[in-house]
């Protein structure tokens, strides 16, 4: 049984802050709906098991994943978390920036919607730094 003494919003933020992507599933409701919006693609999964399997697959493809930036905003029934993940890619450190919106009922996540920019390779990152004005990286 997961520890529910920590409020769900704090638990989810800490999972993202520590890149514990599989831990998030501990707070999913049995019928959770996960809606993933990634570049040029969208898909949905329903159910805690399917969502947990998706997270495990993601962790497997992101060796040495860590969060480098997290910002959270809470409402009465939702948590919005903006974050950046980095991991070891074939050509060096890769990164992705995303926003996750968690809809809550009590201490359970009933819906999660993610918007992700996709994977940026070291070449992509270098090009962005050279060509685009980034005030705060």
Buried (B, 14 or more C-beta within 10 A) or exposed (E): EEEEEEEBBEBBBBBBBEBBBBBBBBBBBEEBBBBBBBEEEEEEBBBBEBBBBBBEEBBEEBEEBBBEBBEBEBEEEBBBBBBBBBBEBEEEBBBBBBBBBBBBEEBBBBBBBBBBEEBBBBEEBEEEEEEEEEEEE
